[in-house]
Amino acid sequence: HFRNVSSTLPIFTETFLDDGYMDMYRIVRLLVELQYAGTVTLDHTPVFDKRVEGHMSATAYAIGYIRALHNAARSVRGE
């Protein structure tokens, strides 16, 4: 599961991928460098606006962000 959080255990809050303490680009870059061919699954994502039902916009944002990280890491590698 691919997610970012506000701090280390035992107390943390799940954050948007670009808002936590982990460098998510570095993680994706390592996966690309290691030629990882498995699945990266989006984990929990905060809600953009609690007045709107569902998590579709936050999920779409996170999936787009993961794809952008992957594309950037692949371009650095020359793919």
C-alpha positions in Angstrom: 0.0 0.0 0.0 1.3 3.4 -1.1 0.5 6.2 1.4 2.2 9.0 3.2 1.7 10.0 6.9 2.4 12.9 9.1 5.0 11.2 11.3 6.4 7.9 12.5 4.5 5.4 14.7 2.9 5.3 17.1 0.9 8.5 16.4 0.4 9.6 12.8 -2.2 11.0 10.5 -2.6 9.8 6.9 -1.9 12.6 4.5 -2.0 13.3 0.8 1.0 11.7 -1.0 2.7 15.1 -1.4 2.1 16.3 2.2 3.6 13.8 4.5 7.1 13.3 5.9 8.2 10.6 3.4 9.8 11.5 0.1 7.4 9.6 -2.2 9.4 10.4 -5.3 12.4 8.8 -3.8 10.4 5.7 -3.0 9.1 5.4 -6.6 12.6 6.2 -8.0 14.0 3.3 -6.0 11.2 1.0 -7.3 12.1 2.0 -10.9 15.9 1.6 -10.3 15.3 -1.9 -8.8 13.0 -2.7 -11.8 10.2 -3.6 -9.5 7.5 -5.1 -11.7 4.8 -5.7 -9.0 1.8 -3.7 -8.0 1.7 -0.4 -6.2 -1.7 0.1 -4.6 -3.1 3.4 -3.4 -3.9 3.2 0.3 -6.2 5.5 2.3 -6.5 9.0 1.0 -7.8 12.0 3.0 -11.0 13.7 1.7 -10.6 17.0 -0.1 -14.0 18.3 1.1 -16.1 16.5 3.7 -19.2 18.2 2.3 -18.8 16.1 -0.9 -19.8 12.4 -0.8 -17.3 9.8 -1.7 -13.6 9.9 -2.2 -13.5 10.0 -6.0 -11.7 13.4 -6.4 -9.1 12.6 -3.8 -8.6 9.1 -5.3 -8.2 10.6 -8.8 -5.7 13.1 -7.4 -3.6 10.3 -5.7 -3.6 8.1 -8.8 -2.5 11.0 -11.0 0.2 11.9 -8.5 1.5 8.3 -8.4 1.5 8.2 -12.2 3.4 11.5 -12.4 6.0 10.2 -9.9 6.4 7.0 -11.9 6.8 8.9 -15.2 9.3 11.3 -13.6 11.3 8.4 -12.2 11.3 6.6 -15.5 12.4 9.7 -17.4 15.4 10.2 -15.1 16.3 6.6 -15.8 16.0 7.3 -19.6 13.0 5.1 -20.3 
